[in-house]
Amino acid sequence: MTHPRAGQPAQPEDLVDTDALLAAYDDVQPDLDDPAQRVAFGTSGHRGSSLDGAFNDAHIAATTQAIVEYRAAQGVDGPLLIGRDTHALSLPAWRTALEVLVANDVEVLVDSADGYTPTPAVSHAILRLNREGGHGDVDGIVVTPSHNPPRDGGFKYNPPHGGPADSDATGWIQDRANDLLRAGLSGVRRVQQAAALDAVGRYDFLTHYVDDLPSVLDVDAIRSAGVRIGADPMGGASVAYWGAIAERLGIDLTVVNPEVDPQWAFMTLDWDGKIRMDCSSPSAMASLISRKDAYDVSTGNDADSDRHGIVTPDAGLMNPNHFLAVAIQYLYGHRDGWAPGTAIGKTLVSSSMIDRVAADLGRRLIEVPVGFKWFVPGLLDGSVGFGGEESAGASFLRRDGSVWTTDKDGLLLALLASEILAVTGRTPSQHYRELTERFGDPAYARVDAAATREQKATLSKLSPEAVTATELAGEPIVDKLTRAPGNDAAVGGLKVTTESAWFAARPSGTEDVYKIYAESFRGPEHLAQVQAAAREVVDAALGA
Protein backbone atom coordinates (compact mmCIF):
# COMPACT_ATOMS: atom_id res chain seq x y z
CA MET A 1 0.00 0.00 0.00
CA THR A 2 1.39 3.39 -0.99
CA HIS A 3 2.33 5.72 1.84
CA PRO A 4 0.28 8.96 1.93
CA ARG A 5 3.46 11.07 1.75
CA ALA A 6 5.14 9.10 -1.03
CA GLY A 7 6.84 11.47 -3.47
CA GLN A 8 6.83 14.32 -0.97
CA PRO A 9 9.95 15.90 0.57
CA ALA A 10 11.41 14.21 3.63
CA GLN A 11 10.71 15.84 6.99
CA PRO A 12 13.02 15.94 10.06
CA GLU A 13 11.20 13.00 11.61
CA ASP A 14 12.06 10.88 8.55
CA LEU A 15 15.82 11.30 8.95
CA VAL A 16 18.16 8.77 10.51
CA ASP A 17 20.24 9.78 13.53
CA THR A 18 23.69 9.44 12.00
CA ASP A 19 25.45 9.88 15.37
CA ALA A 20 23.50 6.92 16.74
CA LEU A 21 24.18 4.97 13.57
CA LEU A 22 27.95 5.49 13.80
CA ALA A 23 28.05 4.83 17.53
CA ALA A 24 26.19 1.56 17.05
CA TYR A 25 28.67 0.51 14.36
CA ASP A 26 31.45 0.52 16.95
CA ASP A 27 29.53 -0.43 20.08
CA VAL A 28 26.96 -3.08 19.14
CA GLN A 29 28.09 -6.69 19.12
CA PRO A 30 25.99 -9.04 16.97
CA ASP A 31 23.95 -11.79 18.61
CA LEU A 32 24.71 -14.82 16.47
CA ASP A 33 21.71 -16.70 17.86
CA ASP A 34 19.65 -14.27 15.79
CA PRO A 35 19.95 -15.19 12.07
CA ALA A 36 19.29 -11.55 11.17
CA GLN A 37 22.53 -10.53 12.89
CA ARG A 38 24.82 -12.93 11.03
CA VAL A 39 26.74 -12.18 7.84
CA ALA A 40 24.45 -13.03 4.91
CA PHE A 41 25.48 -12.47 1.31
CA GLY A 42 22.51 -11.96 -1.01
CA THR A 43 22.71 -11.16 -4.71
CA SER A 44 24.58 -7.93 -3.88
CA GLY A 45 26.70 -8.68 -0.83
CA HIS A 46 26.01 -8.33 2.89
CA ARG A 47 23.61 -5.57 3.90
CA GLY A 48 22.09 -4.38 7.15
CA SER A 49 22.01 -1.62 9.74
CA SER A 50 24.29 -1.11 12.72
CA LEU A 51 21.18 -0.17 14.71
CA ASP A 52 19.89 -3.71 14.22
CA GLY A 53 23.17 -5.46 15.02
CA ALA A 54 23.41 -6.49 11.37
CA PHE A 55 26.20 -4.24 10.03
CA ASN A 56 28.81 -3.52 12.65
CA ASP A 57 32.57 -3.38 13.00
CA ALA A 58 32.68 -7.08 13.87
CA HIS A 59 30.79 -8.07 10.70
CA ILE A 60 33.14 -6.13 8.44
CA ALA A 61 36.32 -7.27 10.18
CA ALA A 62 35.22 -10.90 9.92
CA THR A 63 34.02 -10.57 6.32
CA THR A 64 37.23 -8.85 5.21
CA GLN A 65 39.35 -11.55 6.83
CA ALA A 66 37.23 -14.14 5.06
CA ILE A 67 37.81 -12.37 1.72
CA VAL A 68 41.56 -12.31 2.41
CA GLU A 69 41.53 -16.05 2.99
CA TYR A 70 39.29 -16.74 0.01
CA ARG A 71 41.41 -14.76 -2.45
CA ALA A 72 44.57 -16.45 -1.13
CA ALA A 73 43.00 -19.88 -1.65
CA GLN A 74 42.11 -18.85 -5.21
CA GLY A 75 45.65 -17.67 -5.93
CA VAL A 76 44.64 -14.00 -6.24
CA ASP A 77 47.89 -12.21 -5.54
CA GLY A 78 47.52 -8.71 -7.00
CA PRO A 79 46.24 -5.47 -5.51
CA LEU A 80 42.73 -5.24 -4.11
CA LEU A 81 40.81 -2.13 -5.13
CA ILE A 82 38.34 -0.79 -2.58
CA GLY A 83 35.70 1.88 -3.13
CA ARG A 84 32.84 3.27 -1.07
CA ASP A 85 29.61 5.18 -1.56
CA THR A 86 28.05 8.02 0.44
CA HIS A 87 26.07 6.07 3.06
CA ALA A 88 27.07 7.03 6.61
CA LEU A 89 28.19 3.49 7.42
CA SER A 90 30.36 3.19 4.32
CA LEU A 91 33.31 5.22 5.64
CA PRO A 92 33.73 3.35 8.95
CA ALA A 93 33.29 0.01 7.18
CA TRP A 94 35.88 1.06 4.58
CA ARG A 95 38.31 1.90 7.39
CA THR A 96 37.69 -1.43 9.15
CA ALA A 97 38.35 -3.26 5.90
CA LEU A 98 41.61 -1.38 5.34
CA GLU A 99 42.84 -2.28 8.83
CA VAL A 100 42.29 -5.98 8.16
CA LEU A 101 43.58 -5.97 4.58
CA VAL A 102 46.82 -4.19 5.47
CA ALA A 103 47.37 -6.45 8.50
CA ASN A 104 47.18 -9.42 6.13
CA ASP A 105 49.80 -7.89 3.80
CA VAL A 106 47.30 -7.34 0.98
CA GLU A 107 48.29 -4.54 -1.38
CA VAL A 108 45.35 -2.14 -1.35
CA LEU A 109 44.50 0.66 -3.78
CA VAL A 110 42.05 3.40 -2.76
CA ASP A 111 40.76 6.42 -4.64
CA SER A 112 43.56 8.91 -5.28
CA ALA A 113 41.31 11.86 -4.47
CA ASP A 114 39.82 10.19 -1.38
CA GLY A 115 36.48 10.40 -3.17
CA TYR A 116 33.44 8.21 -3.54
CA THR A 117 33.67 5.37 -6.03
CA PRO A 118 30.81 4.04 -8.15
CA THR A 119 30.52 0.27 -8.49
CA PRO A 120 31.08 0.41 -12.29
CA ALA A 121 34.32 2.37 -11.79
CA VAL A 122 35.64 -0.42 -9.57
CA SER A 123 34.67 -3.07 -12.13
CA HIS A 124 36.26 -1.00 -14.91
CA ALA A 125 39.46 -0.63 -12.89
CA ILE A 126 39.73 -4.35 -12.09
CA LEU A 127 39.37 -5.24 -15.76
CA ARG A 128 41.76 -2.51 -16.89
CA LEU A 129 44.56 -3.54 -14.54
CA ASN A 130 44.12 -7.23 -15.30
CA ARG A 131 44.15 -6.52 -19.04
CA GLU A 132 47.26 -4.36 -18.64
CA GLY A 133 49.06 -7.20 -16.85
CA GLY A 134 52.05 -7.16 -14.58
CA HIS A 135 50.04 -6.68 -11.40
CA GLY A 136 49.04 -10.24 -10.54
CA ASP A 137 45.32 -10.94 -10.31
CA VAL A 138 43.44 -7.80 -9.24
CA ASP A 139 40.08 -7.90 -7.43
CA GLY A 140 37.94 -5.49 -5.43
CA ILE A 141 35.51 -4.58 -2.67
CA VAL A 142 32.74 -1.98 -2.87
CA VAL A 143 31.31 -0.68 0.40
CA THR A 144 27.68 0.09 -0.47
CA PRO A 145 24.12 -1.04 0.21
CA SER A 146 23.12 0.31 -3.21
CA HIS A 147 19.73 2.10 -3.13
CA ASN A 148 18.91 1.04 0.45
CA PRO A 149 17.83 3.63 3.06
CA PRO A 150 20.38 5.87 4.84
CA ARG A 151 20.41 3.67 7.94
CA ASP A 152 21.90 0.73 6.02
CA GLY A 153 25.39 -0.37 5.13
CA GLY A 154 26.58 -2.83 2.50
CA PHE A 155 29.72 -4.75 1.59
CA LYS A 156 30.32 -6.70 -1.64
CA TYR A 157 33.21 -8.53 -3.26
CA ASN A 158 34.20 -8.51 -6.95
CA PRO A 159 36.72 -11.20 -8.00
CA PRO A 160 39.26 -10.68 -10.82
CA HIS A 161 36.56 -11.03 -13.48
CA GLY A 162 35.31 -7.63 -12.26
CA GLY A 163 31.69 -8.62 -11.66
CA PRO A 164 29.70 -9.76 -8.64
CA ALA A 165 31.08 -12.83 -6.92
CA ASP A 166 29.23 -16.06 -7.64
CA SER A 167 27.37 -18.15 -5.07
CA ASP A 168 30.30 -20.46 -4.40
CA ALA A 169 32.47 -17.49 -3.45
CA THR A 170 29.87 -15.63 -1.42
CA GLY A 171 28.77 -18.79 0.35
CA TRP A 172 32.34 -19.58 1.40
CA ILE A 173 33.01 -15.97 2.50
CA GLN A 174 29.73 -15.80 4.41
CA ASP A 175 30.32 -19.08 6.27
CA ARG A 176 33.92 -18.25 7.13
CA ALA A 177 32.92 -14.78 8.38
CA ASN A 178 30.29 -16.25 10.67
CA ASP A 179 32.81 -18.79 11.99
CA LEU A 180 35.15 -15.90 12.82
CA LEU A 181 32.32 -14.05 14.56
CA ARG A 182 31.52 -17.12 16.66
CA ALA A 183 35.20 -17.32 17.60
CA GLY A 184 35.11 -13.75 18.90
CA LEU A 185 37.20 -12.59 15.89
CA SER A 186 40.04 -14.87 16.87
CA GLY A 187 41.92 -15.29 13.64
CA VAL A 188 41.19 -11.77 12.38
CA ARG A 189 44.38 -9.80 11.85
CA ARG A 190 44.20 -6.03 12.20
CA VAL A 191 46.42 -2.93 12.41
CA GLN A 192 45.68 0.54 13.72
CA GLN A 193 43.79 2.88 11.40
CA ALA A 194 46.68 5.32 10.97
CA ALA A 195 49.01 2.51 9.95
CA ALA A 196 46.46 1.19 7.49
CA LEU A 197 45.96 4.57 5.85
CA ASP A 198 49.71 5.06 5.56
CA ALA A 199 50.14 1.70 3.82
CA VAL A 200 47.56 1.94 1.06
CA GLY A 201 48.30 2.83 -2.55
CA ARG A 202 46.31 5.14 -4.82
CA TYR A 203 44.34 4.71 -8.05
CA ASP A 204 42.59 7.42 -10.07
CA PHE A 205 39.25 5.68 -10.62
CA LEU A 206 37.53 8.78 -12.03
CA THR A 207 40.08 9.68 -14.70
CA HIS A 208 40.47 6.17 -16.05
CA TYR A 209 36.70 5.65 -16.18
CA VAL A 210 35.64 9.01 -17.62
CA ASP A 211 38.42 9.25 -20.21
CA ASP A 212 37.55 5.77 -21.49
CA LEU A 213 33.84 6.48 -22.09
CA PRO A 214 34.30 7.31 -25.82
CA SER A 215 35.33 3.67 -26.33
CA VAL A 216 31.86 2.52 -25.36
CA LEU A 217 29.60 5.46 -26.30
CA ASP A 218 29.26 7.77 -29.31
CA VAL A 219 30.22 10.85 -27.32
CA ASP A 220 30.83 12.85 -30.51
CA ALA A 221 27.19 12.40 -31.50
CA ILE A 222 25.97 13.56 -28.08
CA ARG A 223 28.23 16.61 -28.25
CA SER A 224 27.39 17.49 -31.85
CA ALA A 225 23.65 17.20 -31.30
CA GLY A 226 23.86 19.47 -28.25
CA VAL A 227 21.70 17.17 -26.14
CA ARG A 228 20.86 18.93 -22.89
CA ILE A 229 21.31 16.44 -20.05
CA GLY A 230 20.22 16.79 -16.43
CA ALA A 231 22.08 14.35 -14.17
CA ASP A 232 20.99 13.78 -10.58
CA PRO A 233 23.50 11.77 -8.52
CA MET A 234 20.78 11.47 -5.84
CA GLY A 235 23.43 12.13 -3.22
CA GLY A 236 25.46 9.13 -4.35
CA ALA A 237 28.92 8.16 -5.53
CA SER A 238 28.47 9.54 -9.05
CA VAL A 239 28.45 13.14 -7.82
CA ALA A 240 32.01 14.02 -8.93
CA TYR A 241 31.80 11.79 -12.01
CA TRP A 242 28.96 13.68 -13.66
CA GLY A 243 30.78 17.01 -13.36
CA ALA A 244 33.93 15.44 -14.79
CA ILE A 245 31.97 13.87 -17.65
CA ALA A 246 30.52 17.25 -18.58
CA GLU A 247 33.90 18.99 -18.45
CA ARG A 248 36.18 16.36 -19.98
CA LEU A 249 33.84 15.18 -22.72
CA GLY A 250 32.54 18.64 -23.56
CA ILE A 251 28.83 17.77 -23.44
CA ASP A 252 25.92 19.93 -22.28
CA LEU A 253 25.34 18.29 -18.92
CA THR A 254 24.09 19.91 -15.71
CA VAL A 255 24.54 18.25 -12.33
CA VAL A 256 21.04 18.88 -11.03
CA ASN A 257 21.84 18.32 -7.36
CA PRO A 258 25.49 18.06 -6.25
CA GLU A 259 24.61 17.74 -2.56
CA VAL A 260 25.91 14.82 -0.49
CA ASP A 261 24.13 14.27 2.82
CA PRO A 262 24.28 10.98 4.78
CA GLN A 263 20.73 11.63 5.95
CA TRP A 264 19.49 12.32 2.40
CA ALA A 265 17.30 15.11 3.75
CA PHE A 266 16.75 16.46 0.21
CA MET A 267 15.05 13.28 -1.00
CA THR A 268 11.37 12.68 -1.60
CA LEU A 269 9.95 9.63 0.16
CA ASP A 270 9.63 6.34 -1.66
CA TRP A 271 6.34 4.45 -2.11
CA ASP A 272 6.44 3.07 1.46
CA GLY A 273 7.38 6.34 3.17
CA LYS A 274 11.07 5.49 3.49
CA ILE A 275 14.01 7.42 2.10
CA ARG A 276 15.40 5.17 -0.59
CA MET A 277 17.64 6.14 -3.51
CA ASP A 278 15.75 4.03 -6.02
CA CYS A 279 16.13 5.70 -9.40
CA SER A 280 13.45 3.41 -10.88
CA SER A 281 10.81 4.67 -8.43
CA PRO A 282 8.55 7.59 -9.45
CA SER A 283 8.21 8.53 -5.78
CA ALA A 284 11.95 8.63 -5.08
CA MET A 285 12.57 10.43 -8.40
CA ALA A 286 9.74 12.97 -7.94
CA SER A 287 12.10 15.97 -7.78
CA LEU A 288 13.80 15.15 -11.06
CA ILE A 289 10.52 14.26 -12.76
CA SER A 290 9.14 17.69 -11.81
CA ARG A 291 11.97 19.24 -13.87
CA LYS A 292 11.61 16.95 -16.87
CA ASP A 293 10.96 19.82 -19.30
CA ALA A 294 14.22 21.58 -18.40
CA TYR A 295 16.36 19.00 -20.21
CA ASP A 296 16.20 16.82 -23.31
CA VAL A 297 17.06 13.79 -21.15
CA SER A 298 17.33 13.58 -17.38
CA THR A 299 18.80 10.75 -15.37
CA GLY A 300 19.23 9.61 -11.80
CA ASN A 301 21.52 7.06 -10.18
CA ASP A 302 21.35 5.13 -6.93
CA ALA A 303 24.01 5.55 -4.24
CA ASP A 304 26.67 3.35 -5.86
CA SER A 305 25.64 4.31 -9.41
CA ASP A 306 25.03 0.81 -10.70
CA ARG A 307 21.39 1.58 -11.55
CA HIS A 308 19.85 4.16 -13.84
CA GLY A 309 16.59 6.06 -14.13
CA ILE A 310 15.70 7.74 -17.42
CA VAL A 311 13.37 10.77 -17.53
CA THR A 312 12.12 12.32 -20.78
CA PRO A 313 9.96 15.40 -21.38
CA ASP A 314 7.32 13.38 -23.21
CA ALA A 315 6.97 10.50 -20.73
CA GLY A 316 8.51 11.36 -17.38
CA LEU A 317 10.28 8.43 -15.70
CA MET A 318 10.57 5.40 -17.97
CA ASN A 319 9.80 1.96 -16.63
CA PRO A 320 13.17 0.13 -16.43
CA ASN A 321 11.88 -2.70 -18.63
CA HIS A 322 10.90 -0.20 -21.30
CA PHE A 323 14.34 1.36 -21.45
CA LEU A 324 16.07 -2.02 -21.53
CA ALA A 325 14.03 -3.00 -24.60
CA VAL A 326 14.84 0.29 -26.35
CA ALA A 327 18.53 0.08 -25.44
CA ILE A 328 18.75 -3.41 -26.92
CA GLN A 329 16.98 -2.44 -30.13
CA TYR A 330 19.25 0.59 -30.56
CA LEU A 331 22.58 -1.01 -29.66
CA TYR A 332 22.20 -4.04 -31.89
CA GLY A 333 21.44 -1.73 -34.78
CA HIS A 334 24.25 0.75 -34.12
CA ARG A 335 27.28 -1.29 -33.03
CA ASP A 336 29.02 -2.46 -36.19
CA GLY A 337 32.00 -3.63 -34.13
CA TRP A 338 29.94 -6.29 -32.38
CA ALA A 339 30.08 -9.81 -33.79
CA PRO A 340 26.96 -10.99 -35.65
CA GLY A 341 26.45 -13.78 -33.12
CA THR A 342 26.56 -11.51 -30.07
CA ALA A 343 23.70 -12.56 -27.79
CA ILE A 344 21.27 -10.58 -25.62
CA GLY A 345 21.09 -11.31 -21.89
CA LYS A 346 18.05 -10.76 -19.66
CA THR A 347 16.88 -12.02 -16.29
CA LEU A 348 13.79 -14.21 -16.33
CA VAL A 349 11.74 -11.55 -14.50
CA SER A 350 12.45 -8.92 -17.17
CA SER A 351 9.80 -7.99 -19.73
CA SER A 352 8.95 -10.31 -22.60
CA MET A 353 9.10 -7.22 -24.81
CA ILE A 354 12.83 -7.99 -24.82
CA ASP A 355 12.07 -11.46 -26.20
CA ARG A 356 10.09 -9.93 -29.05
CA VAL A 357 12.79 -7.36 -29.82
CA ALA A 358 15.46 -10.07 -29.79
CA ALA A 359 13.45 -12.26 -32.16
CA ASP A 360 12.96 -9.30 -34.51
CA LEU A 361 16.71 -8.62 -34.45
CA GLY A 362 17.44 -12.27 -35.14
CA ARG A 363 19.64 -12.44 -32.05
CA ARG A 364 19.97 -15.25 -29.55
CA LEU A 365 18.35 -14.46 -26.19
CA ILE A 366 19.97 -15.81 -23.02
CA GLU A 367 17.50 -15.83 -20.11
CA VAL A 368 19.14 -16.29 -16.69
CA PRO A 369 18.08 -16.24 -13.02
CA VAL A 370 17.93 -12.98 -11.05
CA GLY A 371 21.40 -11.59 -10.36
CA PHE A 372 23.88 -9.74 -12.57
CA LYS A 373 26.57 -12.34 -11.84
CA TRP A 374 25.03 -14.56 -14.53
CA PHE A 375 26.03 -12.09 -17.27
CA VAL A 376 29.69 -11.93 -16.25
CA PRO A 377 31.11 -14.73 -18.46
CA GLY A 378 29.34 -13.50 -21.60
CA LEU A 379 30.28 -9.85 -21.12
CA LEU A 380 33.85 -10.87 -20.32
CA ASP A 381 34.39 -12.85 -23.51
CA GLY A 382 32.17 -10.67 -25.73
CA SER A 383 29.61 -13.38 -26.48
CA VAL A 384 26.88 -11.32 -24.76
CA GLY A 385 26.60 -7.74 -25.99
CA PHE A 386 24.10 -6.54 -23.42
CA GLY A 387 23.02 -7.87 -20.03
CA GLY A 388 20.10 -6.27 -18.21
CA GLU A 389 17.90 -6.68 -15.15
CA GLU A 390 14.36 -5.45 -14.61
CA SER A 391 15.62 -3.52 -11.56
CA ALA A 392 17.32 -0.93 -13.81
CA GLY A 393 20.76 -2.49 -13.89
CA ALA A 394 22.65 -3.22 -17.10
CA SER A 395 25.95 -3.02 -18.95
CA PHE A 396 27.12 -3.60 -22.51
CA LEU A 397 30.24 -4.03 -24.60
CA ARG A 398 32.59 -1.40 -25.95
CA ARG A 399 32.06 -0.26 -29.52
CA ASP A 400 34.71 -2.73 -30.74
CA GLY A 401 32.93 -5.65 -29.05
CA SER A 402 35.29 -6.05 -26.07
CA VAL A 403 34.32 -5.92 -22.40
CA TRP A 404 33.58 -2.59 -20.70
CA THR A 405 32.37 -3.60 -17.23
CA THR A 406 31.09 -6.87 -15.82
CA ASP A 407 28.98 -5.14 -13.19
CA LYS A 408 25.94 -2.92 -13.62
CA ASP A 409 26.75 0.58 -14.89
CA GLY A 410 24.14 3.26 -14.26
CA LEU A 411 26.31 6.06 -15.67
CA LEU A 412 26.76 4.19 -18.94
CA LEU A 413 23.06 3.47 -19.43
CA ALA A 414 22.16 7.04 -18.54
CA LEU A 415 24.50 8.36 -21.21
CA LEU A 416 23.20 5.81 -23.70
CA ALA A 417 19.79 7.50 -23.45
CA SER A 418 21.41 10.71 -24.67
CA GLU A 419 23.21 8.88 -27.48
CA ILE A 420 19.91 7.38 -28.63
CA LEU A 421 18.34 10.84 -28.78
CA ALA A 422 21.40 12.36 -30.49
CA VAL A 423 21.66 9.70 -33.20
CA THR A 424 17.97 9.07 -33.91
CA GLY A 425 16.35 12.39 -33.04
CA ARG A 426 13.79 10.60 -30.84
CA THR A 427 13.73 10.08 -27.09
CA PRO A 428 13.93 6.56 -25.66
CA SER A 429 10.30 6.84 -24.59
CA GLN A 430 9.25 7.69 -28.15
CA HIS A 431 11.16 4.62 -29.32
CA TYR A 432 9.32 2.50 -26.77
CA ARG A 433 5.95 3.67 -28.06
CA GLU A 434 7.04 2.54 -31.50
CA LEU A 435 7.91 -0.86 -30.06
CA THR A 436 4.44 -1.19 -28.55
CA GLU A 437 2.87 -0.37 -31.89
CA ARG A 438 4.82 -3.24 -33.43
CA PHE A 439 4.82 -5.85 -30.68
CA GLY A 440 1.99 -4.97 -28.29
CA ASP A 441 1.79 -2.96 -25.07
CA PRO A 442 2.48 -5.18 -22.04
CA ALA A 443 1.34 -4.46 -18.49
CA TYR A 444 3.94 -5.42 -15.89
CA ALA A 445 3.98 -5.34 -12.10
CA ARG A 446 5.51 -6.89 -9.00
CA VAL A 447 3.50 -7.68 -5.87
CA ASP A 448 4.18 -9.60 -2.67
CA ALA A 449 2.30 -12.47 -1.06
CA ALA A 450 2.64 -13.78 2.49
CA ALA A 451 4.71 -16.93 3.06
CA THR A 452 6.25 -18.67 6.05
CA ARG A 453 9.96 -19.43 6.22
CA GLU A 454 9.16 -23.08 5.48
CA GLN A 455 7.04 -22.16 2.47
CA LYS A 456 9.79 -19.91 1.12
CA ALA A 457 12.26 -22.76 1.43
CA THR A 458 9.88 -25.04 -0.46
CA LEU A 459 9.32 -22.45 -3.18
CA SER A 460 13.05 -22.02 -3.73
CA LYS A 461 13.38 -25.76 -4.45
CA LEU A 462 10.20 -26.46 -6.43
CA SER A 463 10.19 -28.82 -9.37
CA PRO A 464 7.98 -28.19 -12.43
CA GLU A 465 6.00 -31.31 -11.51
CA ALA A 466 4.82 -29.60 -8.32
CA VAL A 467 2.67 -27.30 -10.47
CA THR A 468 -0.48 -29.22 -11.40
CA ALA A 469 -2.37 -26.32 -13.00
CA THR A 470 -2.80 -26.47 -16.77
CA GLU A 471 -4.25 -22.99 -17.25
CA LEU A 472 -3.35 -19.47 -16.17
CA ALA A 473 -5.87 -16.61 -16.35
CA GLY A 474 -7.83 -18.25 -19.16
CA GLU A 475 -4.84 -19.39 -21.24
CA PRO A 476 -3.13 -22.79 -21.48
CA ILE A 477 0.20 -22.97 -19.68
CA VAL A 478 2.96 -23.53 -22.22
CA ASP A 479 5.95 -23.72 -19.86
CA LYS A 480 6.78 -24.23 -16.19
CA LEU A 481 10.37 -23.31 -15.35
CA THR A 482 12.42 -23.85 -12.21
CA ARG A 483 15.69 -23.66 -14.13
CA ALA A 484 16.65 -20.79 -16.41
CA PRO A 485 16.56 -21.64 -20.13
CA GLY A 486 19.66 -19.57 -20.87
CA ASN A 487 22.11 -21.44 -18.59
CA ASP A 488 20.11 -24.18 -16.82
CA ALA A 489 20.79 -22.58 -13.43
CA ALA A 490 18.19 -22.95 -10.69
CA VAL A 491 15.97 -19.88 -10.54
CA GLY A 492 15.23 -20.25 -6.83
CA GLY A 493 11.52 -20.19 -7.55
CA LEU A 494 9.10 -20.72 -10.41
CA LYS A 495 8.18 -19.15 -13.74
CA VAL A 496 4.96 -20.03 -15.58
CA THR A 497 4.25 -18.80 -19.11
CA THR A 498 1.33 -18.69 -21.52
CA GLU A 499 1.13 -17.33 -25.05
CA SER A 500 0.52 -13.75 -23.92
CA ALA A 501 1.47 -13.66 -20.23
CA TRP A 502 3.77 -15.01 -17.53
CA PHE A 503 4.46 -14.85 -13.83
CA ALA A 504 7.52 -15.65 -11.75
CA ALA A 505 7.51 -16.27 -8.00
CA ARG A 506 10.62 -16.00 -5.83
CA PRO A 507 10.99 -16.01 -2.03
CA SER A 508 12.15 -12.81 -0.37
CA GLY A 509 15.49 -13.10 1.36
CA THR A 510 14.56 -10.67 4.16
CA GLU A 511 10.79 -10.79 4.67
CA ASP A 512 8.10 -13.46 5.16
CA VAL A 513 6.74 -12.98 1.65
CA TYR A 514 7.34 -14.24 -1.85
CA LYS A 515 7.57 -11.87 -4.78
CA ILE A 516 5.30 -12.27 -7.78
CA TYR A 517 6.51 -10.69 -11.01
CA ALA A 518 3.91 -10.79 -13.76
CA GLU A 519 3.27 -9.43 -17.24
CA SER A 520 0.45 -9.58 -19.75
CA PHE A 521 0.26 -8.41 -23.34
CA ARG A 522 -3.53 -8.33 -22.94
CA GLY A 523 -3.60 -5.29 -20.67
CA PRO A 524 -3.90 -4.34 -16.97
CA GLU A 525 -7.14 -6.25 -16.32
CA HIS A 526 -5.64 -9.49 -17.57
CA LEU A 527 -2.48 -8.74 -15.58
CA ALA A 528 -4.60 -8.60 -12.41
CA GLN A 529 -6.07 -11.98 -13.33
CA VAL A 530 -2.58 -13.38 -13.87
CA GLN A 531 -1.48 -12.11 -10.46
CA ALA A 532 -4.49 -13.66 -8.74
CA ALA A 533 -4.00 -16.93 -10.58
CA ALA A 534 -0.31 -16.88 -9.70
CA ARG A 535 -1.13 -16.86 -6.00
CA GLU A 536 -3.43 -19.82 -6.48
CA VAL A 537 -0.86 -21.77 -8.49
CA VAL A 538 1.93 -21.11 -6.00
CA ASP A 539 -0.23 -21.75 -2.93
CA ALA A 540 -1.34 -25.08 -4.41
CA ALA A 541 2.25 -26.05 -5.13
CA LEU A 542 3.26 -25.13 -1.58
CA GLY A 543 0.29 -26.93 -0.06
CA ALA A 544 -0.91 -23.68 1.51
Helices and strands as residue ranges (DSSP letters): G 12-14, H 18-27, G 35-37, E 41-42, E 45-49, G 50-52, H 57-73, E 80-84, H 90-103, E 108-111, H 119-132, E 139-143, E 152-158, H 167-182, H 193-199, E 201-203, H 205-211, G 213-215, H 219-225, E 229-232, H 239-249, E 253-255, H 286-289, G 292-294, E 297-301, E 308-312, E 316-317, H 320-334, E 343-347, H 353-361, E 365-368, G 372-375, H 376-381, E 384-389, E 393-396, H 410-424, H 428-439, E 443-450, H 453-460, G 464-466, E 471-472, E 475-476, E 479-483, E 490-497, E 501-507, E 513-520, H 524-542
